[in-house]
Amino acid sequence: MSYETDTVIRLETNLDDLSPELIGAVMERLLKAGALDVWFTPIQMKKNRPGTMLSVLCEEPGVNELTDIIFAETTAFGLRKETVQRIKLARRFETVKTPYGDVTVKLGLKGDTIVQRTPEFESCRVVAEKSGRSIREIYLAAQNARA
C-alpha cells in the first residue's frame, strides 16, 4: 500500500447544555490552538435530551492544551481520549491559471498517481473578490485548469 499513515488522538465529549453561539467559538479556538480537525455531531442523550458530540483530532503534544480549552470553553465534565490511525493521501499544492487569476489547488497522491484534485477555497475566494466573479465560477475554472 502506498498511502501515508500516521497516529493521532481523538478527543470527544457530549454536550447537552451549551449555547449554539458558544459552540462555533469553541471550534475556532481549538483550530487556532493546533487541532487538526474539529466537528460536531447531533446526538440523542440520556433523559431523551438532544445534544452535540464535540470531536477533536490532534497530535499527542497538543492534547493538554486542547483539553484545557474544552474544559474552559464548554460545559464538559469529562472527555474520551482515543488513539486512532489515519490512512491518507500524500499532499502537494500547485498553482493553476484560470481566466480570472491564479488559484492554488491541493493534490492528493497515492504514490505518483493523482487521486484527488481540489481547489483551495481561500484561494478561490481571493480571486473571486478581485475579479468580481462568483466563488463557484472560480472553483469550477480551477477544477478544469491544469498547471
LINUR-V678361 format. One record per pair of residues at least 24 apart in sequence whose ideal C-beta (glycine too) atoms are under 7 Angstrom apart, sorted by the first residue. I is the first residue (numbers start at 1). J is the second residue. D is the distance in Angstrom with one decimal. If there is no record, write none. Layout:
BEGIN
I;J;D, I;J;D
END
This chain:
BEGIN
2;110;5.5, 2;111;4.1, 3;87;4.9, 3;88;6.5, 3;89;6.6, 3;110;6.1, 4;88;5.1, 4;90;5.4, 5;85;6.1, 5;86;6.5, 5;87;5.5, 6;86;5.4, 7;83;6.1, 7;85;5.4, 8;36;6.3, 8;57;5.2, 8;58;6.5, 8;59;6.0, 8;84;5.9, 8;86;6.0, 9;58;5.4, 9;60;5.8, 9;63;5.6, 9;81;6.2, 9;83;6.0, 10;55;6.3, 10;57;5.7, 10;82;4.8, 10;84;5.2, 11;56;4.4, 11;58;6.8, 11;66;6.3, 11;67;6.7, 11;70;6.8, 11;79;5.2, 11;81;5.8, 12;53;6.0, 12;54;6.6, 12;55;4.9, 12;79;6.7, 12;80;4.6, 13;54;5.3, 13;70;6.5, 13;74;7.0, 13;76;4.2, 13;78;6.7, 13;79;5.0, 14;43;6.3, 14;45;5.9, 14;51;5.3, 14;53;5.3, 15;51;5.8, 15;52;5.0, 15;54;6.0, 15;74;5.8, 15;75;6.0, 15;76;6.4, 16;45;5.0, 16;49;4.8, 16;51;3.8, 17;75;5.1, 18;74;5.5, 18;75;5.1, 22;73;6.9, 23;52;6.5, 25;73;7.0, 26;73;4.7, 26;74;5.9, 29;69;5.6, 29;73;6.2, 30;56;5.7, 30;66;5.9, 30;69;5.8, 33;65;5.6, 33;66;6.0, 33;69;5.9, 34;58;6.6, 34;62;4.6, 35;66;5.9, 89;115;5.6, 89;116;6.2, 94;147;4.4, 95;147;6.6, 96;142;5.6, 96;145;3.9, 96;146;6.4, 96;147;5.3, 97;145;6.1, 98;138;6.6, 98;141;4.0, 98;142;5.6, 98;145;5.2, 99;141;6.4, 100;127;5.4, 100;131;4.0, 100;133;5.4, 100;138;5.7, 100;141;6.3, 101;127;4.2, 101;130;6.1, 101;131;6.0, 103;127;5.7, 103;138;6.5, 103;142;3.9, 105;142;5.9, 119;143;6.0
END
